[in-house]
Every structure is written in C-alpha cells, then in structure tokens.
Amino acid sequence: MVKAIRVHELGGPEVLKWEDVEIGDPKEGEIRVKNKAIGLNFIDVYFRTGVYKAPTSPFTPGMEGVGVVTAVGPGLTGTQVGDLVAYAGNPMGSYTEEQILPANKVVPVPASIDPIVAASIMLKGMTARYLLRRCFRVEPGHTILVHAAAGGVGSLLSQWANSLGATVIGTVSTKEKAAQAKDDGCHDVIIYKEEDFVARVNEITSGNGVDVVYDSVGKDTFQGSLACLKSRGYMVSFGQSSGTPDPLPLSALAVKSLFLTRPSLMQYTATREELLETAGDVFSNVRDGVLRVRVNHTYPLSQAAQAHADLESRKTTGSVVLIP
C-alpha cells in the first residue's frame, strides 16, 4: 500500500483526500516509479471540478512527476531500476507516492537537472515549447501577448520568446507579479486590474496589434485577446482559468482573417519521437540558462488541497511542486 490523493466527488479543494491505495507490479511495457516531486498544474483543477472529465471515478489527479524507477515489467529494455525519469500528460495519476507508468511515456532526466526543477517544468516547459515553436512559430520581430505572464507557463513563455527575439507584452494581476514578468523578459507589462489591456496593447503597438496571443485565462480575456490581434494574427487559447469562453461565431474571425486554435500538449507529443524532442529541447534550454525555473512554492503531497486553494486564489507565482 502507498499513500495517494484521491477524488471521489467533484468540487473544491476539500475533495482531495489522502488515502491508502494498492498499485501492484508493472506489466509488460510498464515501470513502477517512486515519485520524488510532482508538478501542480491548473489542468489538475479542471479535472477536480469537472471542467474536464476524468477517465475513472474515483481518480488520482496529477499530470506531471519525476521519480526513480523501482521495478520494470517483463522483457522491458531501455529503462532500468534506479533511473531518474520524468513524465507529463497521460496517464493521469501523479499525486501518489508510487505509480505504474507506460515506459514509452517517460523520459530520462539529465544529471544536470534537479528533480524538483524537472517536476516543475515537464508539463509547463513542454507546453511553452509547442506553443512557441510549433503552434505558432515565434521569430525575431514578432510581437506577442502573454496572459498570466507571471504564472508557471507564462513565465517560461516570456523568457523563451524573449530569447527568440520577440517583443513580449505580458498581463498580470499585481505589481509584485509585474516585477517578476519584467525580470522574465516582458518588454511591457500590463496590470489588467488597473488598466484596460486592449487599449494598452493598442497603444504599445501603435495601433498595429500583436502577431499572436497566448491566452490561458479564457472567459475573462478571450474577446479582448481577439481585439489585440493584427490582421491574420493567431489566437492561441490553451486554458480557461477564469472559465470557458463564450461561443464565437466563425464570422467574428473574418473581420481580420484571424486564426484560432485550442491546442493540447498531448497532440503535440503524441509519438515517442515528438516527446523526446520536446522534452530534450526544454532540458537543453534549462541547462543553457535560457529558462530560469521559478519553483516558488512547495507543499507536502498530503497538503495538495491547500496547494489547490492557493493556486486558484492567485496566491502563487511561478511553479508549484508537491513533495511525497
């Protein structure tokens, strides 16, 4: 038996229960991993509240973790007991002391990367990578708008885009977060509680608009984000921390011939080759200093409910990691 967080009913942070679970032995193609650090992501909140539907009920949340391999399934090669590995995405269930994982879903963690850093950057870092390099390929001269620029993904987007030669405009909720966003490479920072971000973006870009908006906020920013785009601009809606955006008629995109996409990391790391390339690029940029990972908060895994409450109330910045 090991300890894990279990969700028996959808709701607030209080539905996260610390319980004993059986996990068994790895079968063919599987490994057993003893987690050292677990990344907290807003997608965990979506599953807990029912915005996204979990595949089973009850379920163990969590989409990201780093741990040591303690057992391998029969006939498995390429992964050994004692290896430090990381994963992000499916299968869900990282809020646990130990877990069974498909061997083809994990990647080796370089010795130069601390396990807590790796756990904080797998999902968020790979998300930043596909958004900037594949969803819309940011190049020198582009101007981009990043919402929640002081958050886990927003911080990495700002740093990485700046290193690629883009002009980065970020939105945040407080002066403290504005200072961090500036430090992370935002050329202009908008405190959206004090300013109209659409008007400020229009002013900053001299009325030209931005090439792409990376919007993880959703309902509260969606229409404004569209208004910030230049002709043939890209609206990349990759989250909905404020709620699901209202339905949009296709004709609304025609005014400026806009592109709209609602991407998911899982579709951009669907093959083993894509997963290894994406994770490898993230780890390389951490090693080379392009990405400075801000693990600003750690909680014991047993206190996942408190971590969720703090994340939802915007008390956190950067990355949050749970420690078993």
C-alpha positions as CSV (number, residue, x, y, z in Angstrom):
1,M,0.0,0.0,0.0
2,V,1.1,3.5,-0.8
3,K,-0.4,6.9,0.0
4,A,-2.1,8.9,-2.7
5,I,-4.6,11.8,-3.2
6,R,-8.0,10.5,-4.3
7,V,-11.1,12.3,-5.7
8,H,-14.4,10.6,-5.0
9,E,-16.6,13.5,-5.9
10,L,-16.1,16.7,-7.9
11,G,-15.8,20.0,-6.1
12,G,-13.5,22.4,-4.3
13,P,-10.0,21.6,-2.9
14,E,-11.6,19.8,0.1
15,V,-12.5,16.8,-2.2
16,L,-8.8,15.9,-2.4
17,K,-8.4,13.0,0.1
18,W,-5.2,11.5,1.4
19,E,-5.7,7.7,1.3
20,D,-4.1,4.3,1.0
21,V,-4.0,2.7,-2.4
22,E,-2.8,-0.6,-4.0
23,I,-0.7,-0.2,-7.2
24,G,0.6,-3.7,-7.9
25,D,3.5,-4.7,-10.1
26,P,4.4,-3.4,-13.6
27,K,3.2,-5.5,-16.5
28,E,4.8,-5.8,-20.0
29,G,5.8,-2.3,-21.2
30,E,5.3,-0.7,-17.8
31,I,7.6,0.5,-15.0
32,R,7.0,1.3,-11.3
33,V,8.2,4.7,-10.2
34,K,8.7,6.1,-6.7
35,N,7.9,9.8,-7.0
36,K,10.4,12.4,-5.7
37,A,8.5,15.5,-6.9
38,I,5.1,16.2,-8.5
39,G,4.2,19.3,-10.5
40,L,0.9,21.1,-9.8
41,N,-0.9,22.5,-12.9
42,F,-4.2,24.2,-13.5
43,I,-5.3,21.2,-15.5
44,D,-5.5,19.3,-12.2
45,V,-8.1,21.9,-11.0
46,Y,-10.1,21.3,-14.2
47,F,-10.3,17.6,-13.5
48,R,-11.1,18.1,-9.9
49,T,-14.0,20.5,-10.7
50,G,-15.3,18.5,-13.7
51,V,-14.4,21.1,-16.4
52,Y,-12.5,18.1,-17.9
53,K,-13.9,14.6,-17.3
54,A,-11.6,12.1,-15.6
55,P,-11.5,8.6,-17.2
56,T,-12.4,6.8,-14.0
57,S,-14.1,7.6,-10.7
58,P,-12.7,7.8,-8.1
59,F,-9.4,9.0,-9.5
60,T,-6.0,10.2,-8.6
61,P,-5.2,13.6,-10.2
62,G,-1.8,14.8,-11.4
63,M,-0.3,15.1,-14.9
64,E,3.4,15.5,-14.1
65,G,6.0,13.9,-12.0
66,V,9.6,12.9,-11.5
67,G,10.8,9.8,-9.7
68,V,13.1,6.8,-9.5
69,V,12.3,3.5,-11.3
70,T,11.8,0.8,-8.7
71,A,10.7,-2.1,-10.9
72,V,10.3,-2.8,-14.6
73,G,7.9,-5.1,-16.4
74,P,8.9,-8.4,-18.0
75,G,11.1,-8.1,-21.1
76,L,11.5,-4.3,-20.9
77,T,14.7,-2.8,-22.2
78,G,15.9,0.8,-22.3
79,T,14.8,1.6,-18.7
80,Q,16.5,0.2,-15.6
81,V,15.8,0.2,-11.9
82,G,17.4,3.3,-10.4
83,D,16.9,5.5,-13.4
84,L,15.6,9.0,-12.7
85,V,12.7,9.6,-15.1
86,A,10.0,12.3,-15.7
87,Y,6.6,12.3,-17.4
88,A,3.9,14.8,-18.3
89,G,0.4,14.2,-19.7
90,N,-1.4,10.9,-19.8
91,P,-1.9,8.7,-17.9
92,M,-3.3,11.0,-15.2
93,G,-2.4,10.0,-11.6
94,S,0.9,11.5,-10.4
95,Y,-0.5,12.6,-6.9
96,T,0.9,9.5,-5.3
97,E,4.0,8.2,-3.6
98,E,4.4,5.5,-6.2
99,Q,2.7,4.7,-9.6
100,I,2.7,2.4,-12.6
101,L,3.6,4.1,-15.9
102,P,3.9,3.1,-19.5
103,A,7.7,3.0,-20.2
104,N,7.2,4.9,-23.5
105,K,5.7,7.9,-21.7
106,V,8.7,8.7,-19.5
107,V,11.9,10.5,-20.5
108,P,15.3,10.3,-18.8
109,V,16.2,13.3,-16.6
110,P,19.7,14.7,-17.2
111,A,22.0,14.6,-14.2
112,S,22.3,18.4,-14.5
113,I,18.6,18.9,-13.8
114,D,17.4,18.8,-10.2
115,P,14.3,16.5,-9.7
116,I,12.2,19.3,-8.3
117,V,13.1,21.6,-11.2
118,A,12.3,18.7,-13.6
119,A,8.9,18.1,-12.0
120,S,8.1,21.8,-12.2
121,I,9.0,22.1,-15.9
122,M,7.9,19.0,-17.7
123,L,4.3,19.9,-18.5
124,K,4.7,23.7,-18.3
125,G,8.0,23.7,-20.2
126,M,6.8,21.3,-23.0
127,T,3.6,23.4,-23.2
128,A,5.7,26.5,-23.7
129,R,7.8,24.7,-26.3
130,Y,5.0,23.5,-28.5
131,L,3.2,26.9,-28.2
132,L,6.3,28.9,-29.3
133,R,7.9,26.5,-31.8
134,R,5.1,24.5,-33.4
135,C,1.6,26.0,-32.7
136,F,2.8,29.4,-33.9
137,R,6.5,29.7,-34.7
138,V,7.8,32.8,-32.9
139,E,10.6,34.5,-34.8
140,P,12.7,37.7,-34.3
141,G,10.5,40.8,-35.0
142,H,7.2,39.2,-33.8
143,T,5.2,41.0,-31.1
144,I,3.4,38.6,-28.8
145,L,0.9,39.0,-25.9
146,V,1.1,36.5,-23.0
147,H,-1.7,36.5,-20.4
148,A,-0.9,35.4,-16.8
149,A,2.8,36.2,-17.6
150,A,3.9,35.5,-14.0
151,G,2.3,32.1,-13.9
152,G,4.1,28.8,-14.4
153,V,3.6,28.6,-18.2
154,G,3.5,32.4,-18.7
155,S,6.9,32.9,-17.0
156,L,8.5,30.3,-19.3
157,L,6.8,31.7,-22.4
158,S,8.1,35.2,-21.6
159,Q,11.7,34.0,-21.1
160,W,11.8,31.8,-24.2
161,A,10.0,34.2,-26.5
162,N,12.4,37.0,-25.4
163,S,15.4,34.7,-26.2
164,L,13.9,34.1,-29.7
165,G,14.0,37.8,-30.4
166,A,10.3,38.6,-30.0
167,T,8.8,41.7,-28.3
168,V,6.8,40.3,-25.3
169,I,3.8,42.1,-23.7
170,G,2.6,40.4,-20.6
171,T,-0.5,40.8,-18.4
172,V,-0.5,40.2,-14.7
173,S,-2.8,41.0,-11.7
174,T,-0.5,42.7,-9.2
175,K,2.6,45.0,-9.0
176,E,4.6,42.1,-7.5
177,K,3.8,39.9,-10.4
178,A,4.6,42.7,-12.8
179,A,8.1,42.9,-11.4
180,Q,8.6,39.2,-12.0
181,A,7.3,39.4,-15.5
182,K,9.7,42.2,-16.3
183,D,12.5,40.1,-14.9
184,D,11.4,37.2,-17.1
185,G,11.8,39.2,-20.3
186,C,8.5,41.0,-20.8
187,H,9.2,44.3,-22.5
188,D,5.9,45.8,-21.4
189,V,3.7,44.6,-18.5
190,I,0.0,45.4,-18.1
191,I,-1.6,45.2,-14.7
192,Y,-5.1,44.3,-16.0
193,K,-6.9,45.2,-12.8
194,E,-5.7,48.8,-13.2
195,E,-5.6,49.2,-17.0
196,D,-7.7,48.1,-20.0
197,F,-5.3,45.6,-21.6
198,V,-6.8,46.1,-25.1
199,A,-6.3,49.8,-25.0
200,R,-2.7,49.4,-23.7
201,V,-1.8,46.8,-26.3
202,N,-3.1,49.2,-29.0
203,E,-1.0,52.0,-27.5
204,I,2.1,49.9,-27.2
205,T,1.9,48.6,-30.7
206,S,0.9,52.0,-32.2
207,G,-2.4,50.5,-33.3
208,N,-0.8,47.6,-35.2
209,G,-1.8,44.8,-32.8
210,V,0.2,41.7,-32.0
211,D,1.1,38.7,-34.1
212,V,-0.1,36.1,-31.6
213,V,-1.9,36.0,-28.2
214,Y,-1.2,33.1,-25.8
215,D,-4.3,33.0,-23.6
216,S,-4.7,30.6,-20.7
217,V,-7.2,32.7,-18.9
218,G,-10.3,32.1,-21.1
219,K,-13.6,33.7,-20.4
220,D,-12.4,37.0,-18.9
221,T,-9.8,37.7,-21.7
222,F,-11.0,35.9,-24.8
223,Q,-12.8,38.7,-26.6
224,G,-10.1,41.3,-25.6
225,S,-7.4,38.9,-26.9
226,L,-9.1,38.8,-30.3
227,A,-9.3,42.6,-30.4
228,C,-5.5,42.8,-29.7
229,L,-4.5,40.8,-32.8
230,K,-3.3,42.3,-36.1
231,S,-4.7,41.1,-39.4
232,R,-4.1,37.4,-39.9
233,G,-3.0,37.1,-36.3
234,Y,-3.1,33.9,-34.3
235,M,-5.3,33.4,-31.2
236,V,-3.9,30.5,-29.2
237,S,-6.4,29.6,-26.4
238,F,-4.7,27.0,-24.3
239,G,-6.5,27.3,-21.0
240,Q,-9.5,28.7,-19.2
241,S,-8.6,29.6,-15.6
242,S,-11.5,32.1,-15.5
243,G,-14.0,29.8,-17.1
244,T,-14.8,28.6,-20.6
245,P,-15.0,31.4,-23.2
246,D,-18.5,32.1,-24.7
247,P,-19.2,30.6,-28.1
248,L,-17.7,32.5,-31.0
249,P,-19.3,32.7,-34.5
250,L,-16.9,31.9,-37.3
251,S,-17.8,35.2,-38.9
252,A,-16.1,37.0,-36.0
253,L,-12.7,35.8,-37.3
254,A,-13.4,37.1,-40.8
255,V,-13.1,40.8,-39.9
256,K,-9.3,40.4,-39.7
257,S,-8.9,36.9,-41.2
258,L,-7.8,35.6,-37.8
259,F,-6.6,32.1,-36.9
260,L,-8.0,30.4,-33.8
261,T,-6.7,27.2,-32.2
262,R,-7.4,25.4,-29.0
263,P,-4.3,23.1,-28.7
264,S,-3.3,20.4,-26.2
265,L,0.1,19.2,-25.3
266,M,-1.0,15.6,-25.8
267,Q,-1.5,16.2,-29.5
268,Y,2.0,17.7,-29.9
269,T,3.8,14.9,-28.0
270,A,1.7,12.0,-29.5
271,T,4.7,10.0,-30.7
272,R,7.8,8.9,-28.8
273,E,9.9,10.9,-31.2
274,E,7.9,14.1,-30.5
275,L,8.0,13.5,-26.7
276,L,11.8,13.0,-26.6
277,E,12.4,16.0,-28.9
278,T,10.2,18.3,-26.9
279,A,11.5,17.3,-23.5
280,G,15.1,17.4,-24.8
281,D,14.6,20.9,-26.0
282,V,13.2,22.0,-22.7
283,F,16.0,20.4,-20.7
284,S,18.6,22.0,-23.0
285,N,17.2,25.5,-22.5
286,V,17.2,25.0,-18.7
287,R,20.8,23.8,-18.8
288,D,21.9,26.7,-21.1
289,G,20.2,29.3,-18.9
290,V,17.6,30.4,-21.4
291,L,14.9,29.2,-18.9
292,R,15.1,30.1,-15.3
293,V,12.7,27.9,-13.4
294,R,10.9,29.6,-10.6
295,V,9.8,26.9,-8.1
296,N,8.4,29.5,-5.7
297,H,6.2,27.1,-3.7
298,T,6.5,23.5,-2.4
299,Y,3.9,21.6,-0.4
300,P,3.8,18.1,1.1
301,L,1.7,15.9,-1.2
302,S,-0.7,15.3,1.7
303,Q,-1.5,19.1,1.6
304,A,-2.5,19.1,-2.0
305,A,-5.8,20.7,-1.1
306,Q,-4.1,23.8,0.3
307,A,-1.9,24.0,-2.8
308,H,-5.0,23.9,-5.0
309,A,-6.7,26.6,-2.9
310,D,-3.6,28.9,-3.1
311,L,-3.3,28.3,-6.9
312,E,-7.0,29.1,-7.5
313,S,-6.9,32.3,-5.4
314,R,-3.8,33.6,-7.3
315,K,-1.6,33.4,-4.2
316,T,1.1,31.6,-6.2
317,T,3.6,32.7,-8.8
318,G,5.9,30.5,-11.0
319,S,5.8,26.8,-10.4
320,V,4.3,24.8,-7.5
321,V,5.6,21.4,-6.6
322,L,4.2,18.7,-4.3
323,I,6.7,16.6,-2.4
324,P,5.6,13.0,-1.4
